[in-house]
Amino acid sequence: MQIAQNSVVAFHYTLTNDAGEVLDSSEGRQPLTYLHGAGNIIPGLEKQLEGREAGEKLNVTVSPEEGYGEVQPQLVQEVPRDAFQGVEAVEPGMQFQAQTQGGPLMVTVTKVEGDTVTVDGNHPLAGQKLNFDVEISNVREASQEEIEHGHVHGEGGHQH
């Protein structure tokens, strides 16, 4: 069966950056399972998997535009230290959920200088070209419930 709209796809992957550093991998874990066409994975990878079949191996390079987007400078802001009430030590690398006009946004602390904390709301992989080594494990038709819910149920998927 070929991967198409409303297919349930399971695949193993290794994600590297342009320097060859491994950023993420399914090695030693269950394959990543998703509902094709439901926006469950980044668009550039989903496009490259379209029409493929179980057993296929491929290398995919995804541009920032089709991955996690370009870096948006307006998402980097300096905020007062007292915005982190109840947190004893604010340090670079810590992540918080900020409330914005557009709704909740995950931010990462990038710098702490005196009473000023710099936070970045960009995805950590924004602006990067992503390189995937993929092996497709399984392709099947989605159930009607999976299609209605917009995600995979059962093994490798969402449990209700």
C-alpha positions as CSV (number, residue, x, y, z in Angstrom):
1,M,0.0,0.0,0.0
2,Q,1.3,3.4,-0.9
3,I,1.3,6.3,1.6
4,A,-1.6,8.7,0.8
5,Q,-4.1,10.9,2.5
6,N,-5.5,9.1,5.6
7,S,-2.8,6.4,5.7
8,V,-1.4,5.4,9.0
9,V,2.4,5.3,8.6
10,A,5.0,3.9,10.9
11,F,8.7,4.8,10.2
12,H,12.1,4.8,11.9
13,Y,14.2,7.8,11.4
14,T,17.5,9.6,12.3
15,L,17.5,13.3,12.2
16,T,20.8,15.2,11.7
17,N,21.8,18.8,11.1
18,D,24.1,20.0,8.4
19,A,27.1,19.3,10.6
20,G,26.1,15.6,10.8
21,E,25.1,15.8,14.5
22,V,22.2,13.5,15.4
23,L,19.4,15.7,16.7
24,D,16.8,12.9,17.2
25,S,16.3,9.3,16.4
26,S,13.9,6.4,16.8
27,E,16.7,4.0,17.3
28,G,15.9,1.6,20.1
29,R,12.3,2.7,20.3
30,Q,9.1,2.0,18.5
31,P,8.8,3.6,15.0
32,L,7.1,7.0,14.8
33,T,3.5,6.5,13.8
34,Y,1.3,9.3,12.3
35,L,-1.8,9.9,10.2
36,H,-0.7,11.1,6.8
37,G,-2.3,14.3,5.7
38,A,-3.4,15.5,9.2
39,G,-0.4,17.8,9.8
40,N,1.0,15.4,12.4
41,I,4.6,15.8,11.1
42,I,6.5,18.6,9.4
43,P,5.2,19.4,5.9
44,G,8.5,18.8,4.1
45,L,8.9,15.3,5.4
46,E,5.3,14.4,4.9
47,K,5.5,15.5,1.2
48,Q,8.6,13.3,0.6
49,L,6.8,10.2,2.2
50,E,3.8,10.6,-0.1
51,G,3.5,7.6,-2.5
52,R,6.2,5.5,-0.7
53,E,5.6,2.0,0.6
54,A,6.6,-0.2,3.6
55,G,10.2,-1.3,3.4
56,E,11.5,1.7,1.5
57,K,14.5,3.6,2.8
58,L,15.2,7.2,1.8
59,N,17.1,10.3,2.7
60,V,15.1,13.5,2.9
61,T,16.4,17.1,3.3
62,V,13.8,19.6,4.6
63,S,14.3,23.3,4.2
64,P,13.4,25.6,7.1
65,E,10.3,26.8,5.3
66,E,8.9,23.2,5.2
67,G,10.3,22.3,8.6
68,Y,10.0,24.5,11.7
69,G,10.1,27.8,9.8
70,E,12.6,30.6,9.7
71,V,13.8,32.3,12.9
72,Q,11.4,35.1,13.7
73,P,13.4,37.8,15.6
74,Q,10.2,39.2,17.2
75,L,9.9,36.0,19.2
76,V,13.2,36.8,21.0
77,Q,12.4,39.1,23.9
78,E,13.9,40.5,27.1
79,V,11.6,40.2,30.1
80,P,12.1,41.2,33.7
81,R,13.3,38.5,36.1
82,D,10.3,39.0,38.3
83,A,8.1,37.6,35.5
84,F,9.3,34.2,36.7
85,Q,7.7,34.4,40.2
86,G,8.0,31.1,42.1
87,V,11.1,30.0,40.2
88,E,14.2,30.2,42.3
89,A,16.9,30.0,39.7
90,V,16.2,30.9,36.1
91,E,18.9,29.5,33.8
92,P,19.6,29.3,30.1
93,G,18.0,26.2,28.5
94,M,14.9,26.3,30.8
95,Q,11.6,26.2,29.1
96,F,8.4,28.0,30.1
97,Q,4.9,28.4,28.7
98,A,4.2,32.1,28.1
99,Q,0.8,33.6,27.6
100,T,0.7,35.8,24.6
101,Q,-2.0,37.6,22.6
102,G,-2.0,34.7,20.2
103,G,-2.3,32.1,23.0
104,P,0.2,30.0,24.8
105,L,3.8,29.9,23.5
106,M,6.7,27.7,24.7
107,V,9.8,29.9,25.2
108,T,13.4,28.9,26.0
109,V,15.6,31.0,28.3
110,T,18.7,31.9,26.3
111,K,20.4,34.4,28.6
112,V,20.1,35.7,32.1
113,E,21.8,39.0,32.9
114,G,21.0,40.6,36.2
115,D,17.3,41.3,36.4
116,T,16.8,40.7,32.7
117,V,16.0,37.3,31.1
118,T,16.1,36.8,27.3
119,V,13.6,34.3,26.1
120,D,13.2,32.8,22.6
121,G,9.8,31.6,21.3
122,N,11.2,30.1,18.1
123,H,11.2,26.3,17.8
124,P,14.7,25.1,18.7
125,L,15.1,23.8,15.1
126,A,13.7,27.0,13.4
127,G,16.0,28.2,10.6
128,Q,17.8,24.9,10.2
129,K,17.9,22.5,7.3
130,L,16.9,19.1,8.5
131,N,18.3,15.8,7.2
132,F,16.3,12.6,7.8
133,D,17.3,9.0,7.1
134,V,14.0,7.2,7.0
135,E,12.9,3.5,6.8
136,I,9.2,3.0,6.4
137,S,8.0,0.1,8.6
138,N,4.3,-0.1,7.9
139,V,1.5,1.5,6.0
140,R,-2.2,0.8,6.6
141,E,-5.6,2.5,6.1
142,A,-6.7,4.7,9.0
143,S,-9.9,3.8,10.8
144,Q,-12.8,6.1,10.5
145,E,-12.3,7.1,14.2
146,E,-8.6,8.0,13.5
147,I,-9.6,10.1,10.6
148,E,-12.3,11.9,12.6
149,H,-9.8,12.5,15.5
150,G,-6.9,13.5,13.3
151,H,-4.4,11.2,14.8
152,V,-3.5,7.5,15.1
153,H,-5.0,5.3,17.9
154,G,-3.5,2.1,19.3
155,E,0.1,1.0,19.3
156,G,2.4,3.8,18.5
157,G,-0.5,6.3,18.5
158,H,-2.8,8.1,20.9
159,Q,-4.5,6.2,23.7
160,H,-8.0,7.3,24.8
